Amino acid sequence: MSVILDPTDERVPVRRTLAERGGEVSGTVTLLDISKPRGNVLLDRLEELFNEQLPDVEVKRYSKPTFAKPAPEELRQQIKEESDLVVEGLAD
């Protein structure tokens, strides 16, 4: 069983379960950089892995203008229309 650690408050652990996985990855995967420092490092590596291990999957990259605000509506709609799966890069 996997354990999810919550960095917000370790005094009282919160029990969480992993979401069900949908099976194989196919179609278009969007990697969304929310513009936090080093998030691009994670997404760069994920893109390399997708390209190496799943060459039939198309990978697209997008960035939010700032992590402090939600993505602009136009960007959200574009991602929704073009993507089968979205991965957000959160880092500091």
C-alpha positions in Angstrom: 0.0 0.0 0.0 1.3 3.5 -0.8 1.6 6.2 1.8 0.9 9.8 1.0 2.7 12.3 3.2 1.0 15.7 3.8 3.6 18.4 4.5 1.0 20.9 6.0 0.8 19.3 9.4 2.7 16.2 10.5 1.3 16.3 14.1 -2.0 14.8 12.9 -1.5 12.6 9.9 -4.4 12.7 7.4 -5.3 9.3 5.9 -5.7 9.5 2.1 -6.0 7.0 -0.6 -4.7 7.1 -4.1 -7.1 7.8 -7.0 -7.9 4.9 -9.3 -5.6 4.7 -12.3 -7.2 4.6 -15.7 -4.9 2.1 -17.3 -2.6 2.9 -20.2 -1.6 6.4 -21.1 -2.5 7.3 -24.7 -3.4 10.3 -26.8 -2.1 13.7 -25.8 -0.5 14.5 -22.5 -0.2 18.1 -21.4 2.5 19.1 -19.0 1.5 22.4 -17.2 4.2 24.4 -15.5 2.5 26.6 -12.9 5.6 28.8 -12.9 7.0 27.9 -9.5 10.8 27.6 -9.2 12.1 24.3 -10.5 8.7 22.9 -11.6 10.2 22.9 -15.1 12.9 20.5 -13.9 10.3 17.9 -13.0 8.3 18.5 -16.2 11.5 18.3 -18.4 12.2 14.9 -16.9 8.7 13.7 -17.3 8.7 14.7 -20.9 12.0 12.8 -21.5 10.4 9.7 -19.9 7.2 10.0 -22.0 9.3 10.3 -25.2 11.5 7.4 -24.3 8.9 5.0 -22.9 5.7 6.0 -24.7 6.7 7.3 -28.1 3.1 7.2 -29.4 2.0 9.7 -26.8 2.0 13.3 -27.9 3.4 15.6 -25.2 2.5 19.3 -25.1 3.9 21.9 -22.7 2.1 25.0 -21.3 3.0 27.5 -18.6 0.8 29.7 -16.4 1.9 33.3 -16.3 2.2 33.2 -12.5 1.6 30.6 -9.8 -0.2 33.2 -7.7 -3.3 33.2 -9.8 -5.4 30.5 -11.7 -4.5 29.8 -15.3 -6.3 32.2 -17.7 -9.6 30.9 -19.0 -8.3 30.8 -22.5 -5.4 28.6 -21.5 -7.7 26.3 -19.5 -10.0 25.9 -22.5 -7.1 25.2 -24.9 -5.7 22.5 -22.5 -9.2 21.0 -22.1 -9.7 20.7 -25.9 -6.3 19.4 -26.7 -5.5 17.0 -23.8 -6.4 13.5 -22.7 -4.3 13.8 -19.5 -2.8 16.8 -17.7 0.2 16.8 -15.3 0.9 19.9 -13.3 4.5 20.6 -12.2 4.5 21.8 -8.6 7.8 22.5 -7.0 9.9 25.0 -5.0 
